[in-house]
Amino acid sequence: MNFSLSNEQKMLIETVRRFIAEECAPLEDDIDATGFLDPDQARALFERARSLGLFGMNMPTEFGGGGLSHLDRILCEEQFGRTSDILIRRAFGNVYEPLLHCRGEQIERWLKPTVAGVRTCSIAITEPGAGSDAAGIKTHAARNGRGWMLNGSKHFISDGEWSDFFLVSAKTGEKEISMFMVDKGLPGFTLGKDQKMMGLRGTPHLELFFDHVQLEDVALLGDVGQGFKLAMSALNVVRLAQVGARAVGKASHVCEMMVNWACERKQFNTRLGDFQMIQQMIADTVIEINAARWMVYQAAWMLDQGLDAREQIAMVKVHASEMLGRVVDRAVQVFGGMGFCKELPIERYYRDSRIYRIFDGTSEIHRGVIAKSVLKKGAALFDVHR
Ligand SMILES: Cc1cc2nc3c(=O)[nH]c(=O)nc-3n(C[C@H](O)[C@H](O)[C@H](O)COP(=O)(O)OP(=O)(O)OC[C@H]3O[C@@H](n4cnc5c(N)ncnc54)[C@H](O)[C@@H]3O)c2cc1C
């Protein structure tokens, strides 16, 4: 077992970290204050990231992506956790793995332009009446002579305003769910309000409405009734990257700030870091971050070996997101009043971190998945030598 990173991996981490510190960090405060990223700034950020080969790194080279292994991609995603959601999307791309199920004409029309950053895609599964119960959706698509007729609605769709098309789940039978690529601008497809959130300022979260939207046959992703399963399994990788690895990165960033503060700030003529109760918070923080990091790396390694990492990723989702919640809470405490004050970004990290336990499957849903797997397959499922 070799836990060391190669020189190439260290350079990759360094490049991404420097890009975030130099290009993204200066934009963060303004985005949080205004809730808005200037499209010209977004364009410039994208161009700079693309020129360094940092856009769409998770996608295979045959489609124009960076061709990174799962582990290398995870190392980058960990760094992404150090900046704001909307900046990650614009700088590095949010090219979702389910798009890799594109075939034939779909590759040129949807997949490759997305990897190139020419088009942007969002995933639209959640509806007001169907969140955790993703199969309980009402949106449906019926076959007609020209393809499919789509009706229904979605909500909370991240990045909706910036997106050119959406991967939409829809019922195509009583119990059958398929995925469709739905272009913005199609007649009958309208965008609703931007649903304001506690955090992730700058990222729009939209309602979508489909009123007799005519889709071509080619808009169907995968086979009828299969696309949803394909999408859900591909979203596992997204979950590991965008929740697991980013939680570790965000927690590490917050931890560094917490430690610096504990070294600099004095009360009672003593550094905060010399008080044992502060030391406990620091020690618990680094212990938990390291535990989560190795869980994330192990799951990525399993994916690179072609192993089924579903249960591991469910464990990562719960542990990393809850670890992040505890870390940002401690950071607010160590910073005291300044942790609650908008003059420092700690309160923003606190707000931005809360959603990690909710999206991409809540902690409760993933705990259910883990427990059911253990009860069905036995505790040996989680042995390293299975
Ligand atoms: C900021 C943000 C961004 C999002 N981005 C997207 C996006 O881009 N695309 C998209 O499709 N969706 C998106 N979502 C939706 C997100 O995935 C859902 O909010 C999430 O899956 C939870 O669904 P819900 O909000 O309907 O909560 P509910 O499903 O109503 O759950 C409410 C509570 O009940 C619990 N619960 C539900 N079922 C069970 C059960 N069986 N056992 C135990 N407890 C249970 C939950 O864990 C939770 O605590 C986003 C949401 C937010 C807030």
The ligand as a MOL file (V3000), in Angstrom:
LIG
                    3D

  0  0  0     0  0            999 V3000
M  V30 BEGIN CTAB
M  V30 COUNTS 53 58 0 0 0
M  V30 BEGIN ATOM
M  V30 1 C -28.6880 24.6790 -2.8280 0
M  V30 2 C -29.3570 23.5010 -3.4660 0
M  V30 3 C -28.9310 23.0700 -4.7210 0
M  V30 4 C -29.5760 22.0090 -5.3410 0
M  V30 5 N -29.2130 21.6610 -6.6280 0
M  V30 6 C -29.9530 20.7380 -7.2850 0
M  V30 7 C -29.7360 20.4900 -8.6790 0
M  V30 8 O -28.8820 21.1090 -9.3120 0
M  V30 9 N -30.5010 19.5530 -9.2960 0
M  V30 10 C -31.4650 18.8550 -8.6400 0
M  V30 11 O -32.1210 18.0210 -9.2630 0
M  V30 12 N -31.6960 19.0520 -7.3160 0
M  V30 13 C -30.9730 19.9930 -6.6300 0
M  V30 14 N -31.2170 20.2430 -5.2940 0
M  V30 15 C -32.1980 19.4500 -4.5810 0
M  V30 16 C -31.5900 18.5490 -3.5110 0
M  V30 17 O -30.9490 17.4420 -4.0960 0
M  V30 18 C -32.7300 18.1550 -2.5580 0
M  V30 19 O -33.0120 19.3110 -1.7850 0
M  V30 20 C -32.3840 16.9860 -1.6490 0
M  V30 21 O -32.2880 15.8000 -2.3830 0
M  V30 22 C -33.4350 16.7860 -0.5320 0
M  V30 23 O -34.7340 16.8040 -1.0460 0
M  V30 24 P -35.8520 17.7690 -0.3880 0
M  V30 25 O -35.2410 19.1210 -0.2820 0
M  V30 26 O -37.0890 17.6420 -1.1770 0
M  V30 27 O -36.0490 17.2290 1.0680 0
M  V30 28 P -37.0210 16.0320 1.5120 0
M  V30 29 O -36.8160 14.8650 0.6320 0
M  V30 30 O -38.4030 16.5690 1.6730 0
M  V30 31 O -36.4390 15.6740 2.9510 0
M  V30 32 C -36.7510 16.4450 4.1200 0
M  V30 33 C -36.1560 15.7110 5.3220 0
M  V30 34 O -36.7450 14.4000 5.4330 0
M  V30 35 C -35.7290 13.4150 5.4410 0
M  V30 36 N -36.1720 12.1960 4.7610 0
M  V30 37 C -36.7680 12.0860 3.5470 0
M  V30 38 N -36.9610 10.8080 3.2300 0
M  V30 39 C -36.5020 10.0840 4.2670 0
M  V30 40 C -36.3810 8.6940 4.5380 0
M  V30 41 N -36.7890 7.7650 3.6640 0
M  V30 42 N -35.8290 8.3080 5.7140 0
M  V30 43 C -35.3840 9.2370 6.6140 0
M  V30 44 N -35.4580 10.5560 6.4150 0
M  V30 45 C -35.9850 10.9760 5.2460 0
M  V30 46 C -34.5620 14.0600 4.7120 0
M  V30 47 O -33.3270 13.4280 5.0230 0
M  V30 48 C -34.6560 15.4830 5.2020 0
M  V30 49 O -34.0600 15.5710 6.4630 0
M  V30 50 C -30.5930 21.3220 -4.6660 0
M  V30 51 C -30.9970 21.7520 -3.3990 0
M  V30 52 C -30.4240 22.8450 -2.8130 0
M  V30 53 C -30.9510 23.3200 -1.4790 0
M  V30 END ATOM
M  V30 BEGIN BOND
M  V30 1 1 1 2
M  V30 2 1 2 3
M  V30 3 2 2 52
M  V30 4 2 3 4
M  V30 5 1 4 5
M  V30 6 1 4 50
M  V30 7 2 5 6
M  V30 8 1 6 7
M  V30 9 1 6 13
M  V30 10 2 7 8
M  V30 11 1 7 9
M  V30 12 1 9 10
M  V30 13 2 10 11
M  V30 14 1 10 12
M  V30 15 2 12 13
M  V30 16 1 13 14
M  V30 17 1 14 15
M  V30 18 1 14 50
M  V30 19 1 15 16
M  V30 20 1 16 17
M  V30 21 1 16 18
M  V30 22 1 18 19
M  V30 23 1 18 20
M  V30 24 1 20 21
M  V30 25 1 20 22
M  V30 26 1 22 23
M  V30 27 1 23 24
M  V30 28 2 24 25
M  V30 29 1 24 26
M  V30 30 1 24 27
M  V30 31 1 27 28
M  V30 32 2 28 29
M  V30 33 1 28 30
M  V30 34 1 28 31
M  V30 35 1 31 32
M  V30 36 1 32 33
M  V30 37 1 33 34
M  V30 38 1 33 48
M  V30 39 1 34 35
M  V30 40 1 35 36
M  V30 41 1 35 46
M  V30 42 1 36 37
M  V30 43 1 36 45
M  V30 44 2 37 38
M  V30 45 1 38 39
M  V30 46 1 39 40
M  V30 47 2 39 45
M  V30 48 1 40 41
M  V30 49 2 40 42
M  V30 50 1 42 43
M  V30 51 2 43 44
M  V30 52 1 44 45
M  V30 53 1 46 47
M  V30 54 1 46 48
M  V30 55 1 48 49
M  V30 56 2 50 51
M  V30 57 1 51 52
M  V30 58 1 52 53
M  V30 END BOND
M  V30 END CTAB
M  END
